[in-house]
Amino acid sequence: MQRRFIDYLVISLKGIAMGAADAVPGVSGGTIAFISGIYEELINTISNVNISLFKTLFKSGFKSFWKQLNGNFLLALLSGIIVSFVSFMRLAKYLIENEPVLIWSFFFGLIIASIYFVGKQVTKWNLKVFIGLLFGTFSAFYISMLPSMASNENTYFLFFAGALAICAMILPGISGSFILVILGAYKTLSDALHDFDIKKIMFFVSGALIGILSFSHLLKWLFKHYHNLTLSILTGFIFGSLNKVWPWKETLTWHINSKGIKTPLTDQSVSPFSYDGDHHLFLAIILMIVGFLTIFILEKIGSKQQ
């Protein structure tokens, strides 16, 4: 595929959007990749990282290796994801702690639109595909109801957390950051990024690399052999994740660490009129509409690139 500089710039912008989404516990960068038209290329590119690729490097040189890798695409996308994820994770942490209703309202609108755009990719609906939709919906809903673990400070644990979270990050509807929250690794990783703790960051990245290289092969196979079923399950994942990003929550249980810092463990969705605090209803609806329209813009850009 022949691309111009402007095309790679657009891919980097999509990477920025993916990184920002992945930084928020409850939103998946995989959803952004799917809507913006790069999902299957991303999965195929990652799954092509194998022994034959490195044989090309030694036999034919770096130029052939880079072309077979689809290196320009990966470089443009990953640079956007990494810069956005590292920078937005700090902003997301602040917004979730100080303006939770507003940030979740934006992402709620974003996910509502995503359900339609992913679902319409299914070319033929039948009983099996519909069951896949229900399976994905209930699976994501169940995951969204899981209580968070207390923060795990173990450096080696970040390797396991990275491998598991990256699989979720590339699945539309399942948030990698939320998996980190459930595992108790989100705060540990955000603190490591804030403090530039290279050791902890490298353990997380190593786990993520192994996880994504393994999982991408499975996804590629599923898209090839069960395209409609896979899409219906992914649509269900997105639909089931709506509970997690509902803006108005009531905390049921808290974890208090040795320093007296409180962290919510379980919560439930409530009506905005039952919300304990300023529900910001009018502004929340505006932000939902903005999130909804954002997906339309990304989908329009994605359709032009295909």
Sequence and secondary structure as in RCSB ss.txt:
>XXXX:A:sequence
MQRRFIDYLVISLKGIAMGAADAVPGVSGGTIAFISGIYEELINTISNVNISLFKTLFKSGFKSFWKQLNGNFLL
ALLSGIIVSFVSFMRLAKYLIENEPVLIWSFFFGLIIASIYFVGKQVTKWNLKVFIGLLFGTFSAFYISMLPSMA
SNENTYFLFFAGALAICAMILPGISGSFILVILGAYKTLSDALHDFDIKKIMFFVSGALIGILSFSHLLKWLFKH
YHNLTLSILTGFIFGSLNKVWPWKETLTWHINSKGIKTPLTDQSVSPFSYDGDHHLFLAIILMIVGFLTIFILEK
IGSKQQ
>XXXX:A:secstr
    HHHHHHHHHHHHHHHHHHTSTT  HHHHHHHTT HHHHHHHHHT SHHHHHHHHHH HHHHHHHHTHHHHH
HHHHHHHHHHHHHHHHHHHHHHH HHHHHHHHHHHHHHHHHHHHTT     HHHHHHHHHHHHHHHHHHHS    
    TTHHHHHHHHHHHHHTSTTS HHHHHHHHT HHHHHHHHHHT HHHHHHHHHHHHHHHHHHHHHHHHHHHH
 HHHHHHHHHHHHHHTHHHH S EEEEEEEE TT  EEEEEEEE  GGG SS   HHHHHHHHHHHHHHHHHHHH
HHHHH 
